[in-house]
Amino acid sequence: MSRSSFSALGTRTLPLVALALCACASRSSSHVRHATLSSASTASSAPIVSPDGACARGGSCEGVIGAAPHEQAPAPQPRVILRAPPPGSADGSPRGLLPPSAGQPRGYAPMPPTYAQGASAPTQAAPPSDEPAPNAATLDPDAPMPKRSVTTHATLQLGRPANVMLDARSDLFSASLAAADAGRGGVPPSTITLAPGGGAVVVGAARGLIGCESGAHWGPDGGSCASGRTHLTPADRVSGIAAHERSLFIAGVFLGDTSGPVPEALDFSDAALGRAFPELRPKLGQSFFIGDGLTGTGAGTPQRFVVPPGATRLYVGFADGSAFQGQPGWYHDNTGSVAFQVTQHAP
């Protein structure tokens, strides 16, 4: 074909080629537009997580990927924003999921609180300790007693002293009960949980005054309240106790998770065991004299109370009754309190 023929053909076919190209471009533009709208439909139907939370709070979604210009974006669908547990969380949930709160769907997690710049998140307050300070004030035996007991409890670790406060109304014979026997008028005794391994318990630094008559007060070793003669019978899982020259003294009893027959009463009268023993080996459920924990009143060497096999707790209270004779009771008229330290030593 001659050059002139080719030129003539090109001249004739150019409009057709241009027309085809325009049609192709139109189809491409329509296809792109269709794809854009499809993307908008897909994105609108899926959860949208806006970095600034504008959509999540019900604000305009215009400008969010998938919203076509000059068209109203579809209303955002309800969605759940998942957040990973805070560092150090040991809740065992899969990453990004927290256990549901009451009334909340699984996967819900509240927004974390915000704090002013430079401020740190507040730390959770430690639970109040039951252990009184070593110099905590004891109750005045001449003042009215509070309605609530001031007796405290302790959990021992070998070789570490624990501080205990003992209300004058602490009923030793309620040691095995969930609550103090209402008929005896007292409050629960101090519960001292023992460390495993046995050994011996030592009481020291005892102070404070106890009263059972107007104007008459005695220390942890007791005194002559109501003639000063103690002879009490057993109650519940606790044996009786005798001390013919003392009344209203600190007393204790070891108990375990199981119980057997209530043992015989120990006699701490001068003509029997006395109160100056260097060491005592009571049985489970056998109440015993503690006093100030020394071989003398306010003086002497520390006494050792050997933990019997099977004991898991030491209960400390007072041995009281009508004139300190017969059945335990009459705790309601006791006043004051005492404080002491108790230490468990390894065998």
Summary of the structure (lengths in Angstrom):
residues: 347
radius of gyration: 41.4
end to end distance: 120.9
largest distance: 149.3
contacts: 986
relative contact order: 0.15
helix: 16%
strand: 24%
